[in-house]
Amino acid sequence: MTVQTVQLCVLLWARPGAAEALVAYEDKVLALLGEHGGRLVQRARADGADGRPDEIQLIEFASQEGYEGYMADARRTALAGERDAAIARTDLYPVELAK
């Protein structure tokens, strides 16, 4: 049985005036990736102007189970209020990372 990696592109838009809160929240939850077989491949910030996202992330998990474990992590879900206050929109796309 082959374990399929999960590779994602995450686009994040901050609520008005909450760009720093978005970064602070993401710092906290991205720190949990390694415990679930995940890794942050790249993280970039944009200006959020003209409909562009404020942050772009490329994330990879060793397995679907790792991704699901990360999403269900009680430490991450406990921060839902902080997330909702900082982040207006999240778009998540499965991608294939080029080698």
C-alpha positions in Angstrom: 0.0 0.0 0.0 1.4 3.4 -1.0 0.9 6.3 1.3 -0.2 9.4 -0.7 1.2 12.7 0.4 -1.1 15.7 0.7 0.2 18.9 -0.8 -1.7 22.1 -0.4 -1.6 25.8 -1.4 -3.3 27.9 1.2 -4.4 31.5 0.5 -5.4 33.7 3.5 -7.2 37.0 3.6 -7.1 39.1 6.8 -10.1 40.9 8.2 -9.7 44.7 7.9 -6.9 45.8 10.2 -6.1 42.3 11.3 -3.1 41.4 9.2 -0.8 41.2 12.2 -3.4 39.0 14.0 -3.5 36.7 11.0 0.3 36.3 11.2 0.2 35.6 14.9 -2.5 33.0 14.6 -0.7 31.2 11.7 2.6 31.2 13.7 0.8 29.3 16.4 -1.0 26.7 14.3 1.8 26.1 11.8 4.0 25.2 14.7 1.8 22.1 15.1 2.5 20.7 11.6 5.5 18.6 12.5 3.5 16.6 15.1 1.2 15.4 12.3 3.8 14.6 9.6 3.4 18.0 8.0 5.8 20.6 7.0 5.6 24.2 5.8 7.3 24.2 2.4 7.0 28.0 1.9 5.3 30.9 3.5 4.9 34.3 1.8 3.2 37.5 2.6 1.4 39.8 0.1 -0.1 43.2 0.6 -3.8 42.1 0.5 -4.6 44.9 -2.0 -7.0 44.6 -4.9 -8.4 41.3 -3.7 -5.0 39.6 -3.3 -4.4 37.4 -0.3 -2.4 38.6 2.7 -0.6 35.3 3.0 0.2 32.3 0.8 1.5 28.9 2.2 2.6 25.7 0.6 2.1 22.8 3.0 2.9 19.1 2.7 1.7 16.2 4.8 3.2 12.7 4.6 -0.4 11.2 4.6 -4.1 12.1 4.5 -4.3 10.8 8.1 -1.6 13.4 9.2 -3.6 16.2 7.5 -6.8 15.0 9.2 -5.0 14.8 12.6 -3.7 18.3 12.1 -7.2 19.7 11.3 -8.7 17.9 14.3 -5.8 18.9 16.7 -7.5 20.3 19.9 -4.9 22.9 20.3 -5.7 24.2 16.8 -9.4 24.0 17.1 -9.3 25.8 20.5 -8.0 28.8 18.6 -11.1 29.1 16.4 -12.2 32.4 17.9 -8.8 33.9 17.3 -8.9 32.6 13.8 -12.3 34.0 13.1 -11.3 37.4 14.4 -8.3 37.6 12.2 -9.1 35.7 9.0 -11.9 36.7 6.6 -11.3 34.1 4.0 -9.2 31.0 3.3 -8.9 29.2 0.0 -7.3 25.8 0.0 -6.1 24.0 -3.2 -4.6 20.6 -3.6 -1.4 21.0 -5.6 1.5 18.9 -6.8 4.7 20.5 -5.7 7.4 20.6 -8.5 10.7 18.9 -7.6 
